[in-house]
Amino acid sequence: MAKTAASAPRRLLYDCAKCPAYCCSIYERVAVTKRDLHRLARHHGLTPDAAAKRFTKRNGKERVLRRKKDPVLGKSCRFLDPETRGCTIYLARPTVCRQYPGESRCGYYDVLQFERRVQEDQDVIPLIQITFRPRPAPQRT
């Protein structure tokens, strides 16, 4: 059976091993589904309830991973290794992490490579922050 363009694997134009783990640091909310919670629990030999208490917290109605201080980018996912910048639960990571970035390119990696090239410094790390501004209330007419 011949591969079509739609079924052919996409060539990734980023290398997570060369990134300071922006995706693990700049997003304050890493959503955790029930399935993710069961995967985390199994990985750590815990019950789903124990894993929820130990590794997650509530953000409104959403369950999210807990965060910790990070020496490079301020705060990060609690499962990011600060030395290697790699995920310590890679096989048990949440679905949102498995699907990220969902494209053949990663915008953060592009910014990183751009700045390293422009600054002529392969160790530079541009600081990036995601901020959600409050949306204005809809106008009533």
Secondary structure as UniProt FT lines:
FT   TURN            5..7
FT   HELIX           16..18
FT   HELIX           22..25
FT   HELIX           34..44
FT   HELIX           48..55
FT   STRAND          56..59
FT   TURN            60..61
FT   STRAND          62..65
FT   STRAND          67..70
FT   TURN            71..73
FT   STRAND          74..77
FT   TURN            78..79
FT   TURN            82..84
FT   TURN            88..89
FT   HELIX           90..92
FT   HELIX           95..99
FT   HELIX           107..119
FT   TURN            122..123
//
